[in-house]
Amino acid sequence: MSETASISLGIAGRYGLALFELAKESGQLQALEADVEALGAALQGSPDFAAMIASPVIGRDEQAAAVQAVAKAMGVSALMANTLAVMAGKRRLFVLPQLVADLGSRISAEKDEVTVEVTSATPLSADQAARLMDALKANSGKKIKLNASVDESLIGGLIVKLGSTMIDTSVKAKLAALQNVMKEVG
């Protein structure tokens, strides 16, 4: 990990711990979870927002005004809005993506829940998703939160990431393995 990434994770971890503890003490964990999901979606869906928080060219006051306008439009809790204001005032908005990830992890751990990343060649039906979640719950013993995405290059099958475990049953991976075996033979 680069030194810059390590510093960003450290900053995000400190803000994340403080924000999580405040939300937990005041009984606002559900609101915090909604805020985290909304901010994550905003960072993913708006390249302008992501560029604004990372830009060293945009002044502190302009960033603070912009992030407060975004927070108000999204309807985030007062706790999150105040945290964003403090981060903007200290020029720490660049760690917002890491903060969102940190808070998501803390909330999941509090709920005894694990997030599973599933990539499939075609969208999963509701029945397929439910069966997969049941199998993963039986395997892990925790509540499962499923993040599904589609990658048509897989041809068929799934890639499942549960914590540090990855299961790749995609046709693409099987073809790549077969290709490697053929290279060894020939």
ABEGO torsion letter per residue (X at the ends): XBAAAAAAAAAAAAAAAAAAAAAAAAGAAAAAAAAAAAAAAAAAABAAAAAAAABAABBAAAAAAAAAAAAAAAGBBAAAAAAAAAAAAAGAAAAAAAAAAAAAAAAAAAAGBBBBBBBBABBBBAAAAAAAAAAAAAAAGBBBBBBBBBBAAAGBEBBBBBEABBBBABAAAAAAAAAAAAAAAX
